Structure formats: structure tokens, C-alpha cells
Amino acid sequence: MKNTNKKTSELYEHPEVKYKNSYLELLKLVNKNTIIVSTSYHRYITGSMATDFIESSGINLSEIGFIEAPGAFELPLIIKVILDKYKPEVILALGCIIKGDTNHDDYLSSSVINGLRNLNLEFEKPVINGVLTTNTEQQAIDRAGHKYKKGSEYAKTRQDLLNILKTIKK
């Protein structure tokens, strides 16, 4: 499916579209080394980062799980349950918080980032913060798409963290 909107043409396709033949496999969380927890709010942005991550990581698609949370605030709870139940090596949390007319974005982003940090420490597993906090929708699109390729950065962060933890836990 090709993006026809100029803004969204700068983005990668959502995994549901990009991997339509394997999407049901992505939704299974059992025995997955890496699980992506992505918000359904701003789905076109978070989906773009998920696809970029998958394409850049070099991980076999069968080793990746994918689930959507309603919004950014729900990410820490869903990730905690996944870490408890499925015990993946890595979690990638994807979300997008765009500044509005009130301070809601400040409170939300602080809560989410603190929640993700606490999960890192509690489980001693990489919980990668892929929650964008931007002033505008265009800034989010630039970061999630071909311009800044945040999904690729998260793939590199994943590998770096696994290597570092392997070294220091010997």
C-alpha cells in the first residue's frame, strides 16, 4: 500500500501492511527475543518506526513480537506484564507525544519515560525508549521516517545494549 499523503509518504509502511503475510506471526509473543510494544495513537508514526527497526535489526521476523497499546501512558503496564510472562531479551517501546495547547504532553512524557526507566532497572532487561516527544507532527514524521530513521537507531541501541550486558554479566 503506497502512502498518498505527502506527509506520510516520508514514512515506512506499518508492519501490518509491510508484513501482511507474516503479521499474525508477529502478534504472537511466546518465544520471542524482541517484543515491540507500540501505541495505536499516532499509529502511522509508531508503525513507521517499528518497520524501520525490523528492517534494520537483522533479526529474523519469527523472533520478533509486536503488540499495540492504546496510548503512551499504557506502555509501562503492558511492558511489565510482558516482561513477567514472556521474558523477552529486549522490549522496544514506541510512542509519539506531540505538544498541544496544554501541559498534558509534559506530564504524560515524564510519566511514561520514568515508567520505562523503572522497568529497565527492575527487570535488568533493555527496555528501549522509542517514545518521541515533539513540538509538531512534522517533527515526529521526520524522526519516524526516512529523514532521521529513529527505528534504525533503536535497532543499533538494541544490539549495543545486548553486547554491553553480555560483557558485564560474565
C-alpha positions as CSV (number, residue, x, y, z in Angstrom):
1,M,0.0,0.0,0.0
2,K,1.5,3.3,-1.1
3,N,1.2,6.4,1.0
4,T,-0.5,9.1,-1.0
5,N,-0.4,11.9,1.7
6,K,2.7,13.9,1.2
7,K,3.5,14.0,5.0
8,T,3.0,10.2,5.4
9,S,4.9,9.4,2.2
10,E,8.0,10.2,4.2
11,L,7.3,7.2,6.5
12,Y,7.7,3.5,6.3
13,E,4.7,1.3,6.0
14,H,3.1,0.0,9.2
15,P,4.1,-3.7,9.9
16,E,0.5,-4.8,9.3
17,V,0.9,-3.6,5.7
18,K,4.6,-4.3,5.2
19,Y,4.5,-7.8,6.6
20,K,0.9,-8.7,5.8
21,N,1.7,-12.3,5.1
22,S,3.6,-12.7,8.4
23,Y,1.6,-10.2,10.6
24,L,-0.3,-12.9,12.5
25,E,3.1,-14.4,13.4
26,L,4.3,-11.0,14.7
27,L,1.3,-10.8,17.0
28,K,2.4,-14.0,18.9
29,L,4.5,-13.1,21.9
30,V,5.6,-16.6,23.0
31,N,9.3,-17.4,22.5
32,K,10.2,-14.0,21.0
33,N,13.6,-12.5,21.8
34,T,12.5,-9.0,21.0
35,I,9.0,-7.6,21.5
36,I,7.8,-4.2,20.1
37,V,5.1,-2.5,22.1
38,S,3.8,0.3,20.0
39,T,1.0,2.7,20.7
40,S,-2.0,2.8,18.4
41,Y,-2.3,6.5,18.9
42,H,-0.3,8.2,16.0
43,R,-0.2,4.7,14.5
44,Y,1.2,5.9,11.2
45,I,4.3,7.3,13.1
46,T,4.9,4.4,15.5
47,G,4.3,1.8,12.8
48,S,6.9,3.5,10.6
49,M,9.5,3.3,13.4
50,A,8.5,-0.4,14.0
51,T,9.1,-1.3,10.4
52,D,12.4,0.6,10.2
53,F,13.5,-1.2,13.4
54,I,12.6,-4.6,11.9
55,E,14.3,-3.9,8.6
56,S,17.4,-2.5,10.3
57,S,17.9,-5.0,13.1
58,G,18.8,-8.1,11.1
59,I,16.6,-10.1,13.4
60,N,14.6,-12.9,11.8
61,L,10.9,-11.9,11.7
62,S,10.0,-15.1,13.6
63,E,12.0,-13.8,16.6
64,I,10.1,-10.5,16.9
65,G,6.7,-10.0,18.6
66,F,4.5,-6.9,18.1
67,I,1.6,-5.7,20.1
68,E,-0.2,-2.3,20.3
69,A,-1.1,-0.4,23.4
70,P,-3.9,2.2,23.3
71,G,-1.6,5.1,24.2
72,A,1.7,6.0,25.6
73,F,0.5,6.0,29.3
74,E,-0.3,2.3,29.0
75,L,3.1,1.3,27.7
76,P,4.8,0.7,31.1
77,L,1.9,-1.6,32.4
78,I,1.8,-3.7,29.2
79,I,5.6,-4.0,29.1
80,K,5.7,-5.1,32.8
81,V,3.2,-7.8,32.1
82,I,5.1,-8.9,29.0
83,L,8.4,-9.0,30.9
84,D,6.8,-11.0,33.7
85,K,5.1,-13.5,31.5
86,Y,7.1,-13.9,28.3
87,K,10.6,-12.8,29.4
88,P,12.0,-11.5,26.1
89,E,15.6,-10.3,25.9
90,V,14.6,-6.8,24.8
91,I,11.5,-4.6,24.6
92,L,11.2,-1.7,22.3
93,A,8.5,0.8,23.5
94,L,7.3,3.0,20.6
95,G,5.0,6.0,21.0
96,C,4.6,9.6,19.9
97,I,3.6,12.5,22.2
98,I,3.1,15.8,20.3
99,K,2.9,19.1,22.2
100,G,-0.5,20.6,22.4
101,D,-2.1,23.7,23.9
102,T,-1.8,22.5,27.5
103,N,0.9,20.9,29.6
104,H,-0.6,17.4,29.1
105,D,2.4,16.3,27.0
106,D,4.9,17.2,29.7
107,Y,3.1,15.2,32.4
108,L,2.5,12.3,30.0
109,S,6.0,12.1,28.7
110,S,7.6,12.3,32.2
111,S,5.3,9.5,33.5
112,V,6.0,7.2,30.5
113,I,9.8,7.8,30.5
114,N,10.0,7.3,34.3
115,G,7.9,4.1,34.0
116,L,10.2,2.7,31.2
117,R,13.3,3.5,33.2
118,N,11.9,1.8,36.2
119,L,11.2,-1.3,34.2
120,N,14.8,-1.3,32.9
121,L,16.1,-1.3,36.5
122,E,13.5,-3.7,37.9
123,F,14.0,-6.5,35.3
124,E,17.6,-5.8,34.3
125,K,16.5,-6.1,30.7
126,P,16.7,-3.5,27.9
127,V,13.5,-1.5,27.6
128,I,14.4,0.8,24.8
129,N,12.6,4.2,24.9
130,G,11.3,4.8,21.5
131,V,8.7,7.4,22.6
132,L,9.0,10.5,20.5
133,T,8.3,13.8,22.2
134,T,8.0,16.6,19.6
135,N,6.5,20.0,19.2
136,T,4.9,19.3,15.9
137,E,3.5,16.4,13.8
138,Q,6.1,17.1,11.1
139,Q,9.0,16.7,13.6
140,A,7.5,13.3,14.5
141,I,7.2,12.3,10.9
142,D,10.8,13.4,10.2
143,R,12.1,11.4,13.1
144,A,10.0,8.3,12.4
145,G,10.6,8.3,8.7
146,H,13.4,8.3,6.1
147,K,14.9,11.6,7.3
148,Y,16.2,10.6,10.8
149,K,15.4,6.9,10.8
150,K,14.8,6.5,14.5
151,G,13.8,2.9,14.1
152,S,17.4,2.2,12.8
153,E,18.8,4.0,15.8
154,Y,16.7,1.8,18.1
155,A,18.0,-1.4,16.3
156,K,21.6,-0.2,16.9
157,T,20.7,0.6,20.6
158,R,19.3,-2.9,21.0
159,Q,22.4,-4.6,19.7
160,D,24.7,-2.3,21.7
161,L,22.8,-2.9,24.9
162,L,22.8,-6.7,24.4
163,N,26.6,-6.7,23.8
164,I,27.3,-4.5,26.8
165,L,25.1,-6.5,29.2
166,K,26.6,-9.8,27.9
167,T,30.1,-8.4,28.6
168,I,29.4,-7.1,32.1
169,K,27.3,-10.0,33.3
170,K,30.0,-12.6,32.5
